[in-house]
Amino acid sequence: MPARLVRPALAALVAAPLLSGCALFGFGPRPAPADPSETVYRAAMEDLSLCITAADPAARVAAAARLAEAAALMQAETRPTNPDHFYMADRVAAGAAFCADEIG
């Protein structure tokens, strides 16, 4: 292979992996759209952690209320698009029950 063809070929081999992830050409990696049930689940797990670890009783009561609301919201969804929705809904419901028992 002539030297005048080797250099551009090597440059392309080196540049392609480096530039492919930077979205310079519009085809780079993009973040996945946020799933509503996953957003509710993550917030509920933060509230569960707060309910378990907070020293302030008012913060624990507020976290328990938000957790119960999240459990009701997730249980009310009948046609979820996330395949893990029912797993997450069960965890949120169990967390809400646990938190309610902890508060008394």
N, CA, C and O atoms as CSV, one atom per row, in Angstrom:
chain,resi,resn,atom,element,x,y,z
A,1,MET,N,N,0.857,-1.168,0.000
A,1,MET,CA,C,0.000,0.000,0.000
A,1,MET,C,C,0.906,1.235,0.000
A,1,MET,O,O,1.850,1.305,0.788
A,2,PRO,N,N,0.636,2.186,-0.856
A,2,PRO,CA,C,1.473,3.386,-0.926
A,2,PRO,C,C,1.371,4.199,0.364
A,2,PRO,O,O,0.348,4.190,1.049
A,3,ALA,N,N,2.445,4.890,0.669
A,3,ALA,CA,C,2.523,5.690,1.893
A,3,ALA,C,C,1.487,6.794,1.914
A,3,ALA,O,O,1.011,7.178,2.983
A,4,ARG,N,N,1.128,7.313,0.740
A,4,ARG,CA,C,0.145,8.396,0.702
A,4,ARG,C,C,-1.252,7.909,1.084
A,4,ARG,O,O,-2.110,8.730,1.407
A,5,LEU,N,N,-1.506,6.610,1.057
A,5,LEU,CA,C,-2.798,6.055,1.468
A,5,LEU,C,C,-2.782,5.550,2.907
A,5,LEU,O,O,-3.823,5.468,3.558
A,6,VAL,N,N,-1.593,5.214,3.392
A,6,VAL,CA,C,-1.486,4.651,4.737
A,6,VAL,C,C,-1.785,5.712,5.799
A,6,VAL,O,O,-2.522,5.443,6.747
A,7,ARG,N,N,-1.231,6.890,5.652
A,7,ARG,CA,C,-1.433,7.941,6.652
A,7,ARG,C,C,-2.901,8.329,6.805
A,7,ARG,O,O,-3.382,8.385,7.937
A,8,PRO,N,N,-3.641,8.601,5.722
A,8,PRO,CA,C,-5.065,8.920,5.907
A,8,PRO,C,C,-5.862,7.759,6.502
A,8,PRO,O,O,-6.796,7.973,7.275
A,9,ALA,N,N,-5.491,6.534,6.139
A,9,ALA,CA,C,-6.197,5.377,6.692
A,9,ALA,C,C,-5.950,5.267,8.197
A,9,ALA,O,O,-6.873,4.999,8.965
A,10,LEU,N,N,-4.703,5.476,8.610
A,10,LEU,CA,C,-4.395,5.439,10.041
A,10,LEU,C,C,-5.068,6.585,10.783
A,10,LEU,O,O,-5.560,6.403,11.896
A,11,ALA,N,N,-5.090,7.749,10.179
A,11,ALA,CA,C,-5.754,8.894,10.807
A,11,ALA,C,C,-7.240,8.623,10.994
A,11,ALA,O,O,-7.812,8.972,12.027
A,12,ALA,N,N,-7.861,8.006,10.009
A,12,ALA,CA,C,-9.284,7.677,10.120
A,12,ALA,C,C,-9.521,6.635,11.207
A,12,ALA,O,O,-10.503,6.718,11.944
A,13,LEU,N,N,-8.623,5.651,11.308
A,13,LEU,CA,C,-8.769,4.621,12.333
A,13,LEU,C,C,-8.613,5.191,13.741
A,13,LEU,O,O,-9.261,4.725,14.678
A,14,VAL,N,N,-7.766,6.185,13.886
A,14,VAL,CA,C,-7.556,6.795,15.195
A,14,VAL,C,C,-8.663,7.797,15.512
A,14,VAL,O,O,-9.141,7.846,16.646
A,15,ALA,N,N,-9.072,8.585,14.540
A,15,ALA,CA,C,-10.045,9.652,14.779
A,15,ALA,C,C,-11.461,9.136,14.963
A,15,ALA,O,O,-12.228,9.716,15.732
A,16,ALA,N,N,-11.824,8.073,14.285
A,16,ALA,CA,C,-13.209,7.587,14.352
A,16,ALA,C,C,-13.629,7.217,15.772
A,16,ALA,O,O,-14.687,7.664,16.215
A,17,PRO,N,N,-12.851,6.422,16.504
A,17,PRO,CA,C,-13.278,6.113,17.878
A,17,PRO,C,C,-13.255,7.324,18.803
A,17,PRO,O,O,-14.065,7.423,19.725
A,18,LEU,N,N,-12.334,8.239,18.557
A,18,LEU,CA,C,-12.245,9.410,19.420
A,18,LEU,C,C,-13.403,10.369,19.206
A,18,LEU,O,O,-13.911,10.950,20.164
A,19,LEU,N,N,-13.821,10.540,17.974
A,19,LEU,CA,C,-14.876,11.505,17.675
A,19,LEU,C,C,-16.279,10.914,17.759
A,19,LEU,O,O,-17.259,11.659,17.806
A,20,SER,N,N,-16.390,9.604,17.778
A,20,SER,CA,C,-17.724,9.005,17.733
A,20,SER,C,C,-18.534,9.276,18.992
A,20,SER,O,O,-19.763,9.318,18.928
A,21,GLY,N,N,-17.889,9.457,20.119
A,21,GLY,CA,C,-18.622,9.666,21.355
A,21,GLY,C,C,-18.865,11.108,21.717
A,21,GLY,O,O,-19.470,11.375,22.755
A,22,CYS,N,N,-18.426,12.037,20.920
A,22,CYS,CA,C,-18.543,13.433,21.325
A,22,CYS,C,C,-19.753,14.126,20.728
A,22,CYS,O,O,-19.947,15.317,20.972
A,23,ALA,N,N,-20.556,13.446,19.973
A,23,ALA,CA,C,-21.758,13.999,19.346
A,23,ALA,C,C,-21.425,15.154,18.412
A,23,ALA,O,O,-22.273,16.003,18.137
A,24,LEU,N,N,-20.199,15.182,17.932
A,24,LEU,CA,C,-19.778,16.220,16.999
A,24,LEU,C,C,-20.576,16.133,15.706
A,24,LEU,O,O,-20.923,17.150,15.105
A,25,PHE,N,N,-20.857,14.925,15.294
A,25,PHE,CA,C,-21.573,14.721,14.041
A,25,PHE,C,C,-23.053,14.428,14.259
A,25,PHE,O,O,-23.771,14.133,13.304
A,26,GLY,N,N,-23.508,14.506,15.480
A,26,GLY,CA,C,-24.922,14.294,15.765
A,26,GLY,C,C,-25.319,12.852,15.970
A,26,GLY,O,O,-26.509,12.564,16.099
A,27,PHE,N,N,-24.374,11.935,16.005
A,27,PHE,CA,C,-24.734,10.537,16.200
A,27,PHE,C,C,-24.071,9.938,17.434
A,27,PHE,O,O,-23.974,8.716,17.547
A,28,GLY,N,N,-23.624,10.760,18.342
A,28,GLY,CA,C,-22.973,10.276,19.549
A,28,GLY,C,C,-23.986,9.755,20.554
A,28,GLY,O,O,-25.191,9.824,20.315
A,29,PRO,N,N,-23.507,9.236,21.676
A,29,PRO,CA,C,-24.425,8.710,22.692
A,29,PRO,C,C,-25.297,9.812,23.270
A,29,PRO,O,O,-24.842,10.934,23.495
A,30,ARG,N,N,-26.522,9.481,23.500
A,30,ARG,CA,C,-27.474,10.427,24.077
A,30,ARG,C,C,-28.068,9.790,25.334
A,30,ARG,O,O,-28.244,8.573,25.396
A,31,PRO,N,N,-28.372,10.606,26.321
A,31,PRO,CA,C,-28.986,10.035,27.525
A,31,PRO,C,C,-30.384,9.503,27.215
A,31,PRO,O,O,-31.115,10.053,26.392
A,32,ALA,N,N,-30.719,8.442,27.884
A,32,ALA,CA,C,-32.050,7.865,27.699
A,32,ALA,C,C,-33.097,8.805,28.284
A,32,ALA,O,O,-32.838,9.475,29.283
A,33,PRO,N,N,-34.262,8.861,27.678
A,33,PRO,CA,C,-35.305,9.713,28.251
A,33,PRO,C,C,-35.709,9.195,29.630
A,33,PRO,O,O,-35.758,7.988,29.868
A,34,ALA,N,N,-35.990,10.110,30.507
A,34,ALA,CA,C,-36.352,9.732,31.875
A,34,ALA,C,C,-37.739,9.103,31.891
A,34,ALA,O,O,-38.700,9.685,31.388
A,35,ASP,N,N,-37.833,7.922,32.466
A,35,ASP,CA,C,-39.105,7.226,32.592
A,35,ASP,C,C,-39.810,7.767,33.833
A,35,ASP,O,O,-39.194,7.845,34.895
A,36,PRO,N,N,-41.090,8.143,33.726
A,36,PRO,CA,C,-41.785,8.717,34.888
A,36,PRO,C,C,-41.802,7.781,36.098
A,36,PRO,O,O,-41.616,8.233,37.227
A,37,SER,N,N,-42.021,6.483,35.875
A,37,SER,CA,C,-42.076,5.578,37.020
A,37,SER,C,C,-40.700,5.417,37.658
A,37,SER,O,O,-40.603,5.219,38.869
A,38,GLU,N,N,-39.642,5.499,36.869
A,38,GLU,CA,C,-38.306,5.402,37.449
A,38,GLU,C,C,-37.960,6.656,38.246
A,38,GLU,O,O,-37.280,6.578,39.270
A,39,THR,N,N,-38.424,7.797,37.781
A,39,THR,CA,C,-38.207,9.045,38.513
A,39,THR,C,C,-38.918,9.002,39.861
A,39,THR,O,O,-38.349,9.390,40.881
A,40,VAL,N,N,-40.156,8.534,39.863
A,40,VAL,CA,C,-40.919,8.408,41.114
A,40,VAL,C,C,-40.244,7.395,42.031
A,40,VAL,O,O,-40.154,7.610,43.239
A,41,TYR,N,N,-39.770,6.291,41.457
A,41,TYR,CA,C,-39.109,5.250,42.238
A,41,TYR,C,C,-37.848,5.783,42.920
A,41,TYR,O,O,-37.634,5.543,44.108
A,42,ARG,N,N,-37.023,6.499,42.175
A,42,ARG,CA,C,-35.784,7.027,42.758
A,42,ARG,C,C,-36.073,8.016,43.890
A,42,ARG,O,O,-35.415,7.989,44.930
A,43,ALA,N,N,-37.055,8.880,43.680
A,43,ALA,CA,C,-37.423,9.830,44.736
A,43,ALA,C,C,-37.975,9.093,45.957
A,43,ALA,O,O,-37.706,9.479,47.095
A,44,ALA,N,N,-38.748,8.034,45.715
A,44,ALA,CA,C,-39.308,7.262,46.825
A,44,ALA,C,C,-38.214,6.551,47.612
A,44,ALA,O,O,-38.293,6.473,48.838
A,45,MET,N,N,-37.201,6.036,46.934
A,45,MET,CA,C,-36.108,5.371,47.641
A,45,MET,C,C,-35.292,6.377,48.462
A,45,MET,O,O,-34.774,6.037,49.526
A,46,GLU,N,N,-35.181,7.605,47.970
A,46,GLU,CA,C,-34.533,8.649,48.771
A,46,GLU,C,C,-35.370,8.962,50.009
A,46,GLU,O,O,-34.826,9.167,51.094
A,47,ASP,N,N,-36.695,8.998,49.847
A,47,ASP,CA,C,-37.570,9.245,50.996
A,47,ASP,C,C,-37.508,8.092,51.992
A,47,ASP,O,O,-37.558,8.318,53.201
A,48,LEU,N,N,-37.402,6.864,51.501
A,48,LEU,CA,C,-37.276,5.717,52.401
A,48,LEU,C,C,-35.983,5.822,53.207
A,48,LEU,O,O,-35.975,5.576,54.413
A,49,SER,N,N,-34.908,6.182,52.547
A,49,SER,CA,C,-33.640,6.359,53.251
A,49,SER,C,C,-33.748,7.458,54.304
A,49,SER,O,O,-33.239,7.318,55.416
A,50,LEU,N,N,-34.410,8.544,53.945
A,50,LEU,CA,C,-34.603,9.641,54.894
A,50,LEU,C,C,-35.474,9.197,56.062
A,50,LEU,O,O,-35.208,9.558,57.209
A,51,CYS,N,N,-36.505,8.421,55.781
A,51,CYS,CA,C,-37.403,7.942,56.833
A,51,CYS,C,C,-36.657,7.049,57.828
A,51,CYS,O,O,-36.941,7.064,59.025
A,52,ILE,N,N,-35.716,6.285,57.323
A,52,ILE,CA,C,-34.978,5.369,58.188
A,52,ILE,C,C,-33.894,6.095,58.981
A,52,ILE,O,O,-33.657,5.772,60.145
A,53,THR,N,N,-33.237,7.071,58.359
A,53,THR,CA,C,-32.047,7.655,58.983
A,53,THR,C,C,-32.238,9.023,59.621
A,53,THR,O,O,-31.378,9.453,60.390
A,54,ALA,N,N,-33.316,9.714,59.335
A,54,ALA,CA,C,-33.478,11.084,59.844
A,54,ALA,C,C,-33.671,11.080,61.360
A,54,ALA,O,O,-34.383,10.242,61.913
A,55,ALA,N,N,-33.027,12.023,62.001
A,55,ALA,CA,C,-33.175,12.160,63.449
A,55,ALA,C,C,-34.394,13.002,63.802
A,55,ALA,O,O,-34.967,12.849,64.881
A,56,ASP,N,N,-34.787,13.882,62.905
A,56,ASP,CA,C,-35.919,14.779,63.135
A,56,ASP,C,C,-37.234,14.042,62.860
A,56,ASP,O,O,-37.443,13.573,61.741
A,57,PRO,N,N,-38.123,13.930,63.850
A,57,PRO,CA,C,-39.394,13.230,63.632
A,57,PRO,C,C,-40.267,13.881,62.558
A,57,PRO,O,O,-40.980,13.182,61.839
A,58,ALA,N,N,-40.218,15.200,62.443
A,58,ALA,CA,C,-41.025,15.880,61.421
A,58,ALA,C,C,-40.550,15.514,60.018
A,58,ALA,O,O,-41.365,15.356,59.108
A,59,ALA,N,N,-39.244,15.380,59.839
A,59,ALA,CA,C,-38.705,14.980,58.535
A,59,ALA,C,C,-39.106,13.551,58.204
A,59,ALA,O,O,-39.374,13.225,57.048
A,60,ARG,N,N,-39.145,12.699,59.226
A,60,ARG,CA,C,-39.556,11.311,58.993
A,60,ARG,C,C,-41.026,11.223,58.613
A,60,ARG,O,O,-41.399,10.432,57.747
A,61,VAL,N,N,-41.863,12.031,59.257
A,61,VAL,CA,C,-43.300,12.036,58.933
A,61,VAL,C,C,-43.518,12.557,57.518
A,61,VAL,O,O,-44.328,12.008,56.772
A,62,ALA,N,N,-42.800,13.613,57.147
A,62,ALA,CA,C,-42.933,14.164,55.794
A,62,ALA,C,C,-42.461,13.158,54.750
A,62,ALA,O,O,-43.085,13.019,53.699
A,63,ALA,N,N,-41.370,12.461,55.029
A,63,ALA,CA,C,-40.872,11.445,54.104
A,63,ALA,C,C,-41.865,10.295,53.986
A,63,ALA,O,O,-42.065,9.758,52.897
A,64,ALA,N,N,-42.485,9.915,55.094
A,64,ALA,CA,C,-43.480,8.840,55.061
A,64,ALA,C,C,-44.691,9.239,54.229
A,64,ALA,O,O,-45.242,8.415,53.499
A,65,ALA,N,N,-45.106,10.487,54.334
A,65,ALA,CA,C,-46.247,10.964,53.544
A,65,ALA,C,C,-45.920,10.958,52.056
A,65,ALA,O,O,-46.742,10.545,51.239
A,66,ARG,N,N,-44.711,11.418,51.701
A,66,ARG,CA,C,-44.309,11.402,50.289
A,66,ARG,C,C,-44.178,9.979,49.772
A,66,ARG,O,O,-44.506,9.695,48.620
A,67,LEU,N,N,-43.702,9.093,50.621
A,67,LEU,CA,C,-43.547,7.687,50.242
A,67,LEU,C,C,-44.900,7.029,50.012
A,67,LEU,O,O,-45.061,6.264,49.061
A,68,ALA,N,N,-45.865,7.315,50.862
A,68,ALA,CA,C,-47.215,6.769,50.678
A,68,ALA,C,C,-47.851,7.315,49.402
A,68,ALA,O,O,-48.545,6.589,48.691
A,69,GLU,N,N,-47.614,8.582,49.118
A,69,GLU,CA,C,-48.145,9.181,47.886
A,69,GLU,C,C,-47.509,8.544,46.649
A,69,GLU,O,O,-48.197,8.283,45.662
A,70,ALA,N,N,-46.206,8.294,46.701
A,70,ALA,CA,C,-45.516,7.656,45.578
A,70,ALA,C,C,-46.016,6.233,45.369
A,70,ALA,O,O,-46.176,5.790,44.232
A,71,ALA,N,N,-46.264,5.515,46.464
A,71,ALA,CA,C,-46.780,4.150,46.345
A,71,ALA,C,C,-48.156,4.148,45.699
A,71,ALA,O,O,-48.437,3.313,44.838
A,72,ALA,N,N,-49.012,5.071,46.103
A,72,ALA,CA,C,-50.348,5.153,45.502
A,72,ALA,C,C,-50.267,5.529,44.030
A,72,ALA,O,O,-51.018,5.001,43.210
A,73,LEU,N,N,-49.371,6.428,43.697
A,73,LEU,CA,C,-49.210,6.851,42.304
A,73,LEU,C,C,-48.726,5.698,41.433
A,73,LEU,O,O,-49.226,5.501,40.325
A,74,MET,N,N,-47.763,4.942,41.928
A,74,MET,CA,C,-47.236,3.831,41.132
A,74,MET,C,C,-48.233,2.686,41.026
A,74,MET,O,O,-48.309,2.031,39.986
A,75,GLN,N,N,-48.998,2.434,42.083
A,75,GLN,CA,C,-50.000,1.368,42.029
A,75,GLN,C,C,-51.150,1.731,41.103
A,75,GLN,O,O,-51.802,0.846,40.550
A,76,ALA,N,N,-51.407,3.026,40.927
A,76,ALA,CA,C,-52.524,3.466,40.089
A,76,ALA,C,C,-52.215,3.360,38.602
A,76,ALA,O,O,-53.136,3.344,37.785
A,77,GLU,N,N,-50.951,3.289,38.239
A,77,GLU,CA,C,-50.592,3.211,36.820
A,77,GLU,C,C,-50.924,1.814,36.293
A,77,GLU,O,O,-50.415,0.812,36.794
A,78,THR,N,N,-51.783,1.766,35.279
A,78,THR,CA,C,-52.265,0.472,34.788
A,78,THR,C,C,-51.527,-0.040,33.558
A,78,THR,O,O,-51.460,-1.251,33.344
A,79,ARG,N,N,-50.975,0.848,32.754
A,79,ARG,CA,C,-50.284,0.417,31.539
A,79,ARG,C,C,-48.885,1.031,31.483
A,79,ARG,O,O,-48.632,1.925,30.676
A,80,PRO,N,N,-47.985,0.559,32.329
A,80,PRO,CA,C,-46.644,1.137,32.333
A,80,PRO,C,C,-45.845,0.705,31.100
A,80,PRO,O,O,-46.095,-0.350,30.517
A,81,THR,N,N,-44.898,1.533,30.726
A,81,THR,CA,C,-44.022,1.201,29.603
A,81,THR,C,C,-42.701,0.614,30.078
A,81,THR,O,O,-41.998,-0.038,29.305
A,82,ASN,N,N,-42.361,0.834,31.323
A,82,ASN,CA,C,-41.119,0.307,31.876
A,82,ASN,C,C,-41.343,-1.143,32.304
A,82,ASN,O,O,-42.261,-1.411,33.080
A,83,PRO,N,N,-40.530,-2.085,31.820
A,83,PRO,CA,C,-40.723,-3.485,32.207
A,83,PRO,C,C,-40.478,-3.745,33.694
A,83,PRO,O,O,-40.934,-4.757,34.224
A,84,ASP,N,N,-39.772,-2.855,34.363
A,84,ASP,CA,C,-39.497,-3.011,35.794
A,84,ASP,C,C,-40.498,-2.273,36.671
A,84,ASP,O,O,-40.306,-2.187,37.884
A,85,HIS,N,N,-41.553,-1.742,36.086
A,85,HIS,CA,C,-42.486,-0.900,36.841
A,85,HIS,C,C,-43.096,-1.638,38.032
A,85,HIS,O,O,-43.131,-1.094,39.136
A,86,PHE,N,N,-43.570,-2.851,37.833
A,86,PHE,CA,C,-44.257,-3.556,38.918
A,86,PHE,C,C,-43.286,-3.946,40.031
A,86,PHE,O,O,-43.663,-3.959,41.203
A,87,TYR,N,N,-42.055,-4.260,39.678
A,87,TYR,CA,C,-41.027,-4.514,40.691
A,87,TYR,C,C,-40.787,-3.254,41.521
A,87,TYR,O,O,-40.741,-3.301,42.750
A,88,MET,N,N,-40.635,-2.122,40.821
A,88,MET,CA,C,-40.403,-0.862,41.524
A,88,MET,C,C,-41.618,-0.481,42.363
A,88,MET,O,O,-41.464,0.004,43.484
A,89,ALA,N,N,-42.823,-0.693,41.836
A,89,ALA,CA,C,-44.041,-0.360,42.581
A,89,ALA,C,C,-44.143,-1.202,43.849
A,89,ALA,O,O,-44.543,-0.689,44.894
A,90,ASP,N,N,-43.792,-2.476,43.776
A,90,ASP,CA,C,-43.821,-3.333,44.963
A,90,ASP,C,C,-42.809,-2.870,46.006
A,90,ASP,O,O,-43.098,-2.882,47.202
A,91,ARG,N,N,-41.640,-2.467,45.561
A,91,ARG,CA,C,-40.625,-1.976,46.506
A,91,ARG,C,C,-41.063,-0.688,47.176
A,91,ARG,O,O,-40.848,-0.501,48.374
A,92,VAL,N,N,-41.682,0.207,46.403
A,92,VAL,CA,C,-42.148,1.474,46.974
A,92,VAL,C,C,-43.272,1.212,47.972
A,92,VAL,O,O,-43.304,1.824,49.040
A,93,ALA,N,N,-44.195,0.307,47.636
A,93,ALA,CA,C,-45.293,-0.020,48.555
A,93,ALA,C,C,-44.755,-0.650,49.841
A,93,ALA,O,O,-45.218,-0.323,50.934
A,94,ALA,N,N,-43.784,-1.547,49.713
A,94,ALA,CA,C,-43.185,-2.161,50.902
A,94,ALA,C,C,-42.437,-1.120,51.731
A,94,ALA,O,O,-42.478,-1.155,52.961
A,95,GLY,N,N,-41.761,-0.204,51.064
A,95,GLY,CA,C,-41.064,0.869,51.775
A,95,GLY,C,C,-42.025,1.783,52.503
A,95,GLY,O,O,-41.748,2.219,53.621
A,96,ALA,N,N,-43.157,2.077,51.877
A,96,ALA,CA,C,-44.165,2.926,52.523
A,96,ALA,C,C,-44.734,2.236,53.759
A,96,ALA,O,O,-44.927,2.870,54.796
A,97,ALA,N,N,-45.002,0.931,53.646
A,97,ALA,CA,C,-45.520,0.184,54.797
A,97,ALA,C,C,-44.482,0.127,55.919
A,97,ALA,O,O,-44.821,0.297,57.091
A,98,PHE,N,N,-43.235,-0.109,55.565
A,98,PHE,CA,C,-42.167,-0.169,56.561
A,98,PHE,C,C,-42.008,1.170,57.269
A,98,PHE,O,O,-41.877,1.229,58.491
A,99,CYS,N,N,-42.022,2.235,56.486
A,99,CYS,CA,C,-41.849,3.575,57.055
A,99,CYS,C,C,-43.020,3.926,57.978
A,99,CYS,O,O,-42.823,4.512,59.043
A,100,ALA,N,N,-44.232,3.567,57.565
A,100,ALA,CA,C,-45.403,3.834,58.407
A,100,ALA,C,C,-45.309,3.062,59.722
A,100,ALA,O,O,-45.681,3.583,60.773
A,101,ASP,N,N,-44.813,1.824,59.670
A,101,ASP,CA,C,-44.637,1.037,60.891
A,101,ASP,C,C,-43.555,1.632,61.794
A,101,ASP,O,O,-43.687,1.624,63.018
A,102,GLU,N,N,-42.494,2.145,61.189
A,102,GLU,CA,C,-41.407,2.737,61.967
A,102,GLU,C,C,-41.853,3.998,62.698
A,102,GLU,O,O,-41.430,4.261,63.824
A,103,ILE,N,N,-42.717,4.777,62.039
A,103,ILE,CA,C,-43.186,6.025,62.645
A,103,ILE,C,C,-44.197,5.731,63.748
A,103,ILE,O,O,-44.235,6.410,64.774
A,104,GLY,N,N,-45.002,4.722,63.520
A,104,GLY,CA,C,-45.958,4.316,64.541
A,104,GLY,C,C,-47.312,4.737,64.289
A,104,GLY,O,O,-48.206,4.450,65.086
